[in-house]
Amino acid sequence: MESYKKELWFNTKSRRELINITPDVEECLIESGIKEGLLLCNAMHITSSVFINDDEAGLHNDYEVWLEKLAPEKPYSQYKHNSFEDNADAHLKRTIMGREVVVAITNGKLDFGPWEQIFYGEFDGKRRKRVLVKIIGE
């Protein structure tokens, strides 16, 4: 069994952003040379997320509206966590959106369903953060 590891780094210009990282992850798969196995992709920061969904602008807007209703950024004073920071909402949004995805690899390709893409969700950006890609297989 072979193993491959790579870190992807992101530094968003805004506090919240969704980035389609499927091309980056596919490049990792090519670099690995693995044809059959599993790929793990996870956010290595507590206020960011990796998830799978459709790459459609209306849906991305719906996420922003929905997440802001569930865990509004302001007022900062509504969160006990915010006595030292102002990112409690980002922690909650990450919990909702998830930490990682696992994707099967079949014939050297990510084995997706229709329209599936991998996204990096940033909820407390404007600083450098990483995503881990780990691939095991043959």
Buried (B, 14 or more C-beta within 10 A) or exposed (E): EEEBEBEBEBEBEEBBBBBBBBEBBBBBBEEBEBBEBBBBBBBBBBBBBBBBBEBEEEEBEEBBEEBBEEBEBEEBEEBEBBEEEBBBBBBBBBEBBBBBBEBEBEEBEBEBEEEBBBBBBBBBBEEEBEBBBBBBBE
